[in-house]
Amino acid sequence: MKKYTDIKDIANLSETIQEAIQLKQNPFQFEYLGKHKTLVMLFFNSSLRTRLSTEKAAKNLGMQVMVLNVTDAWNLEFEDGTIMNLNTSEHIKEAAQVISQYADIIAVRAFPSLINKQKDELEIVLSGFINYASVPIINMESSMAHPLQALTDGITIEELKTNKNPKVVLSWAPHPKALPHAVANSFVKMMQELEVDFSITHPEGYELSREITKGTPINYNQKEALKDADFVYVKNWSSYNDYGKVLNEDTNWMMTQEKLGKAKFMHCLPVRRNVVVEDAILDSEQSIVIQQANNRTFAAQIVLKKILENL
């Protein structure tokens, strides 16, 4: 693996998931791979699970880790031909090349504006580092994708499924803020690659990009979609067509025990209790959100391992 910016960078997904599960048995068996190697993590936006789990994964592999909150340092310029006489003090062309001298791998986290769809889809921050860095890049969540989370979710479902072709449903949930599409997009793409019976349920107007969903079934009736599900992944996202807008705050879409049935509950966290999902679910054995969070380490670790093996 030369980089991990999208799920398609994984050559053999089922094999990679199994390797990640095996890593949990002995997380330190490949410490030699990262000896004298450095991971630089750049955060244009805040993080809890992604930051801590990726750092832990790197250290499990023997790597040194450096973390930079970029917005606390300076504003970078990403446009070509810009006259930099305003609030940006360094261009991505220089910054990426300089950081590449300090790092063997660079990991980047940068959220969308949710204002300009075209600009967000260009992934200017992530693409800037891909274009100008001379070392492998890892996507720790970008405007439109969160491949580390999706790999985590694939690992979790593989670990806990009780039949070969489980029914998995991605369900939209209400939220007071406009949220990005990255987690939902990458989860959809991951499920399309696995042996699962997958569908999406959300209110009308919350359709994700057709380039992402493709032929995945979409059901606007949540209760009907959830019937006999084995795994229910709950996530909010803002409108894609009416980009970044909150069109519906219908509390009836909150996940309840009655609607969940016997399914296992999944969420990437953080989650707003009694807005996205009721307490009764999160506090029950059906909730596997803590296992998901633990698997964040091993998703990052298998990615780092494969990149280190290719250096």
Secondary structure, DSSP 8 states (H G I E B T S, - for coil): ---BSSGGG-S-HHHHHHHHHHHTT-TTTTGGGGTT-EEEEEESS--SHHHHHHHHHHHHTT-EEEEEEHHHH--EE-STT----SS--EEHHHHHHHHHHH-SEEEEE----SS-HHHHHTTHHHHHHHHH-SS-EEES--SS--HHHHHHHHHHHHHH-SSSS-EEEEEE---SS---SHHHHHHHHHHHHSSSEEEEE--TT----HHHHTT--EES-HHHHHTT-SEEEEE----TTTTT------GGGSB-HHHHTT-EEE--S---BTTTB-HHHHTSTTB-HHHHHHHHHHHHHHHHHHHHHH-
